[in-house]
Amino acid sequence: MHKASIKTDLPATGLPFSWGVTLDHLIFLAGQGPLGPDGKVIEGDIRVQTQETLENFRRVVEAAGSGLEHVLSTTVYLKNLTDFRGMNEVYSEYFMAEPRPARATVQADLLFGMKVEIQGIAYIPESATRARSRARTHPKARRGPKRRREKSDTRRRA
């Protein structure tokens, strides 16, 4: 099993978590919120915040080598359950293909003025997994300069 943090262009939060982690072909996404490039919460109604949240969600999934069509499950956290309809309208635009992800929606006291947060589980398709595996094992895929071994002088000096 190979566990790795997903490198994204999302802003660093200074908090002790990864935006996403892969374990072999599975992707585990942290709760994504409506954060802009500056790391601050985007102002707006539930539709605006849900769209920004799902764009961040998409960035993490794509950075892992997958797409939204490979999302298996999501958990949607809403500050106010009265926002369900607006969130669901935007959510439906991102997950149109069948089968749609399994989903739970719960009310939560969200931080930093967020109205919505979405976490999820996705998978990396086998074709992308094979390509990543080949890249890791291909001799030219090694990173960094080659190290030369220094010949050590094993003779004893008097």
Secondary structure, DSSP 4 states (H G I P E B T S, - for coil): --EEEPP-SSPP-SSS--SEEEETTEEEEEEE--B-TTSSBPPS-HHHHHHHHHHHHHHHHHHTT--GGGEEEEEEEES-GGGHHHHHHHHHHH--SSSPPEEEEEE---STT-SEEEEEEEE--HHHHHHHHHHHHSGGG--SPPPPPPPP--SPP-
